[in-house]
């Protein structure tokens, strides 16, 4: 590939205007190398030099690499290849993002080319420690790697060899001005996300060259897999797309106070605190349940991404048919498994934990968030007859439940009802200890299929004995093949 306007692209590099000609037999040439091989190295180097002068840097690198394979460690070949790496790296760094839409590139990134140039420059320094060109090449490579302090040290060493070196003097002034600008960064909207219009936080640079906050980009992609700016189709997902480390470090280092504010803002959306929960409005869930969800709505996909960055918990609530608004009590659930799907959906495995009362709720980016009050049953005092009766009821219920599950499994096997068998397996895996009568009463209630209104009543109850008794009645009724109205 030919690089156009090579002189302007390489203007910030110094001492790389041309390359050296290969002269066989110089610099300790091994007498064991045949004349034919020397001629081949010379021809490859000459073709590489011509490609370099025509700004075809990729071709030049290939020619020099072939020459280096035949004659490893040759100073001229290493010097020329290092120059080609540097010029091509500079071209890639200055290539506008819009050019990728018409002529995409494949291959190594600019940083990798700069690192390869640095390796060649170090080898060259071992061969030509008294040559100022070696120091010029190494300093240019370090500048492209943004290691300005190290580059300044190399420049000073080179100036000791040739104090009148113009390329090194220009590089020294460039380094001084660059370090000065970095110490006093200017805040421009170049570091803003074009979606939220705030400082970029956890930036992602798309293949088409545009940068957005990670959360902003994937919130936008919930409604279509195109770049929000140029509408290029994007084949990326939150699971596979990493943040731009270099850009993130620049922002964090240059604008620490504003970055800290953005971090606090982001954390407030992912860590809600002890008494705040995002809500998924769907159905009544009781504690001690295990179930699956397929998340496809954009608002809930956003909510799940935020939850997964926090404590992985949310509330499951239903719309109360009596009032038309969300119910006053609900259950906290924890995401135990989250599988992102290629089309942006999430397949979740959840386990229900504890119930709560909703004190107030509000809209946040399309989904509901609630301030909650955690609910517990009112237990009889320790040592009272009522407490003893509750523990005895729990033990008797446990014996009955185990036998009930065994008979239900046998019945399911006879009917070849695989779904019922799987439901019983999940229920058994969630069985709590008998020493916790409240949770055990809820677990008993999950063994049978109840209407949402019935489950809502069970959630509202604060009397463990009443809930356990009702659950046992439901189990007996289901076993007999009819439902209590």
N, C-alpha and C positions, 0 to 999 in steps of 0.2 A: 504494500500500500504506500502510495506517495503522499508525503506531508506537504501541503501547500504553505507558502509564505514561511519557509523555515527560518529565515533570518529573524523575523519578528518574534517567532515563538521561542527562539533561543536567546533572545536579547538579555534575559536576566542571568544566563549562564555566561561564564567568562573563560576565555582560552580554549574554546571548542570550535572555532571557526573552520578548522581543517584537521585532517588526520595525517599520520606519518606514512611514508613509503617503506615497504619491506625491502631490506637488503640482506640476502642470505649470507651466512657465515659470520655475521657480526655478533658481538656480545657473547662470546664463549660458545659459538655454535658447535654442536657435537659432530665429530668427524664420522660417527657411525651412521648419520642420516644420509641417505642416497641423494644424488643430484636430482633424480626424478621427483622425490618427495619434496625437496626444497623448491623446485620449480612449481609444484602443485600448491605449496603454501604461498609462494609469491603470487601465483595467479589468483588464488582465492582472496588474498589480501587486496590485490589490485581491484578485483571485482567488488569487494566490499567497500573500498575507498570510493569507487565510482558511484555506487549506490548511496553512500553517505553524502557525497557532494550533490546528488540529485534529490536529496531529502527523502530517500527510500530507506528509512532507518531499520525497519524490520528485516528487509533483505540484507542490509549491511550486517546486522547482528548475526544472521544465519551464515553468511560467508565467513565472518571472523570466527564463529564458533566451530565451523568445520576446519578452519586453519588451526585453531587451538587444539582440536582433537589430534591432528597429525603432528603438531609441534607444540606440546603443552608448555606453558610458562614463557612463551616468547614475549619480550617486553613490548615490541611494536604491536603485535596482535592484541595483547591485553589492553594497551593504551587506546587503540582504535575502537575495540569493542566497548570499553568503558565509555568513551565519548558517544558512541551510538546509543548505548543504554540511556545516557543522560539526556540526549537530544530527544529521544522518543518519549521518555518519561515527561519531559517538559511539554511536549506536544499533547500528551494525554491529559495532563493537568489543566491545560488551557483550552481544551476542546469544549465548545458549548454544548449543553445538554440537548438542545434542539437538533444537533447534528446526528444524534443517535436514532432519531425517528426516521431519518432518511438513509443513514448508512451505519447500521450497528456494528460495533467492534466485538471481537472475541479474543481471548488470550489473557495475558497477565495484566494486572492492574498497575497503576503508576508507582505505588509504593514498592511492589516487587521488583520493577525495573530499577528503581533507585537503590534497592538493597543489592541487586546483582552488580550494579555499577560500583557500589562501595566495596564489594568483595574483590572485584578486579583491581580497583585502585589500591587496596591494601597489598595485594600480591605484587603490584607494580612498584610500590614503595620498597618492598624487600629487594627488588632487582635494581631499582634506580633511586636509592635514598638521597642521592646528591642532585637529582633532577627536579627542577621547580614544577615541571608538568605533572609529576606524580602528586604533588601537594594541591595543585589546582584541581585535578580530577577528584581527589578525595574530598576537598572542601565543597565542590559543587554537589557531590553525592549527599553529603551531610546536610546541606541546605535544602535539597529536595526532600530529605527525610525529616525536615523541620527540627534538626538537632543543632541549633544555632550556636550554642556555647561550645560544643565540640568542634564545629566548623571554624569558629574563631581561633581556637587553639591550633588547629592545623594550618590556618593562614599565617599565624605568627611564626610557626616553625618554618614555613616556606619562605617568609620574608627574611629570615636569618640567612638563608642560602642566596637569595637574590633580593636585596632591599629595593631594587628599582623595578621589580616585576609589576607591570601595569594591571594584569588580570587579578593578581592577589590584592593589590591596593583597592581596586574597584570592589572586589568581594568583601574586603574589610569594611568599607564604607556602607555597603549594602547590609552587612550583618549588624553594624552599629545602629542603623536606622530601623531595621526590623525589630531588634530587641527593644529599642526605645518605644516603638509603636505598640509592641506587645505589653509593655509595662503600663501603658495608658490607653487601653482599648476604647474605641469609639462605638457607642451603642447606636446601631442603625437597624432598620426594619429588615435587613438581610438575615437577621437571626430570629425573625418572627415566623410563626406558623401561619400560613395563609388561610387556615380554616378557623382557628380560634383567635387569631390576631394577637397572640401573646408570645412570649419568649418560648422557643422550641424546648420541649421537655421530652427526653428519651426519643430523640429524632430518628426517623427512618428516611433514608434516601431511596426513592424508587428507581427501578431500572431506567426510567425516562429522565432521571436527573432532578426530580423535585423532592424537597424535604418537608416533612410534616411531623407533628407530634405523633407518637405511636398510637395513642388512644384516639386522636382525631382521625388519623388515616383509616383505622379499622372500623370506627364508627361510620365513616363515610362509605366504606366498602360494604357495610351491612346492606346498603341499598343498591349496590352494583359494583362489579370488580373492575372499575376504571379509575385512572388517576383523576383526582378532583380538578386538576388544572388543565391538562392537555387531553384528557379522555382516552389516553392509551390504556389498552387492556392490561391488567396486572395479574400475574399468576403468582401471588404471594399469600401467605396466611400468617396469623399471629404465632403459630407454632414454629414456623420455619424461618421467619424474617427477624433478623437481629438488628438492634439499634446501631446507628453509625457511631462507633466508638470515638473516632477522631473528632467529629463535629461535636459530640456530646462533651468531650473533654475540653474543647476550646470554649464552649459556652460556660461550662462549670468553672473554668479557671478565670475567664475574663469578666463574667457577670455573676459572682458568687451570691450576692444578696438577692438579686432577682431570681436566680436559680433556686435558692432556698425557699422563696415564696411559692414558686411553681411546684416544688416538691411537697410543701405543706398542703397546697391546694389539691394535688393529686392524691396524697395520702388520705385526705378527708373524704375522697370518693371511693377509696378501697378499704379503709379501716373506719367503720362507722362508729365504733365505741361500744360500750357495754349495753347501752339501752336504745340503740338505733339499729334497725334492720331493713334491708331492701325487701320488698314483698313481691311474690309471684302469685298472681290472682288466678286460681284454677279450681281447687277442690279442697275439701276438709281432709286434713291429715292428722292422724293420732300419733302420739309418741310410740316408739318401738316398731316402726314400719320401715321396710326397705322397698324401694320402687325405682323405676326408670322414667326419665323425661327426655323428649326430643325438642330442643330449643331451636326455633326457626324465626320467630319474630325479631326484627332488628333491635327493638328496645330491650328485649330480654337477652339477646346476644351480647349487647353492651353491658348489661347488668352482670351476666355470668363472667365476662372477662374481668370486670372489676372485682367481683367476689373471689375469683381464683387468685388475684393478686393480694387479697386480704385474708380473712379467716375462713373462707370457703363456706360461709353460712348465710342463709336467707330465711324468710318466713313464707309459709304456704298458707294462703287464705282464700276464702270463697266469698262470692257476693251473696249477701243474705237476701233471700227472696222476699222476706217480710218487709225489709226497709229499702231495698234497691241499692244499698251501698255495701261496702265490704264489711264482713262480720266483725264483731268486737273482740273475738278471741281467735287465735290461730296457733300454729305449731312451727317451731324452728326446725329447719332441716340442714344437714351438712352434706356437701358434695364430696363423696368418697372416691368417685372416678369421673373424669371428664375427658371425653374423646372429641377433639375438634374434627369435623368432617370437611372434605375438600370444598364443598359449596358454602362454607361459613357457618353451617349449623353446628350444634353441640349435642352429643349424646351423653346424658348424665346418669350416674347411679347415685342415689341419695338415701340417707338414713335420717329418720325423724328423731329429734332429741327432746325438747321440752316445750311447754305451751306458754303463751303470753296473752296479755290483754293489750289491745291497741289504744293508746291514749290519744294520739293524733297522728295524722298522716298527710303527706303532701307529694306533689309530683316533682320528679327529678329526672330530666332528660328522657321523659316518656314513660318511666316506670314509677311505682310508688315506693316511698320510704316512710317508715313509721317509728315514732317514739313508743316504746313498749314497757310494760310492767310484767315481770315474770310471776307466774302463778304456781302455787303449791297447794296441796290438800291440807285441810285442817285436821291434824292427827289428834287422837285421844292422848291424854297425858300418860307418861311412862308409869307403869305399875298399877294402872287402873284396870277394871274389868273390861271396859270397852276396848282397851288396847290389846288385852289378851284375846278377846273375841275376834278382833281384826286379824291377829296373827294366826289364830286357829283357822279362820275362814280362808286366809291366804294359803295355808298348807293344804287344806282340803281341796281348794280350787286347783292347786298345782297337781295333785294326784289325779283329779278329774280331767284336767287339761291334757296331761300326758296320754291318758287312755283315750280321750276324745280325738287327739291328733292321730293316734295309732289307727283307730277305727275309720277316721276320715281318709287316711292314706290308703287303707285296704279298699275302701269303697271307690276311691279314685282309680286305683289299679284295676279293679273289676270293670269299671266303666271305660277304662283306657283314657281317662281324662288326664293327659299329661300336664296341661296348664294348672289344674288344681294341685297336682303333686308338686310342681315347682313352687307354687304359692305357699304350700305347707312347709317346704324346705326353707324358703326365705323367712317364714314366720318363726320356725324353730331356731334359726340362726340369730334372731333378735331377742330371744327369750331372756328376760332379766332375772336377777336373783329373787328368791322369795323374801329376802330381808328388806326389800323395797316394795311394800304393798301397793303404793301409788302407781309405780311403773308397771308392776305386775298386772294391776287391774286394767291398765290401758292395753297391755299386750294381749290379755284375754279378749278385749273388745276388737282387736285387729284380726282375730281368727275367723270372724264371720263378716259377710258383706252387709253393710248397713246403708240406709239412705243418708244423704248429707245432713238432713235435719237431725237425725238421730245421733250422728257423730258430733254434730255441733253441741247437742245437749250434753254428751259425754265430756266434751272439752270444758264446758262451763261448770260442770259439777266440781265441788270442793270436798265432797264426802267420798272417801275411798271405798267404804263398805257398800254404799249404794251403787257406785259404778261397777264394782266387782259382782255384786248380786245381779245387776242388770245384764252384764256380760255373760254370766253363767246361764241366765234365762235365754239369751240369744243363741248360745251354743246348743242348749238342749232343744230349742225350737228348730234350729237348722238341721240338727241330726235327725229329727223326726220328719223332716221334709216339708215343713210349713213355716211361715214367718209370722211373728207376733206383730199385730197392727198397733 
